[in-house]
């Protein structure tokens, strides 16, 4: 997958195999499971799947995100 973030005035990208989300950001992993980067939530723009990583949803749309403050 491709992680897109904006640390300053320009967007940057990191390709990774997997990621784990934590309270303050996400840690990126390669195919062997090694940490290859960290992106804080404040500068994270979005995550794009590569071809073949797309998930088909039953109704065609991903589920609505849940919120913890309910």
Secondary structure, 3 states (H helix, E strand, C coil): CEEEECCCCCCEEEECCEEEECCCEEEEECCCCCEEEEEECCCEEEEECCCCCCCCCCCCCCCCCCCCCC
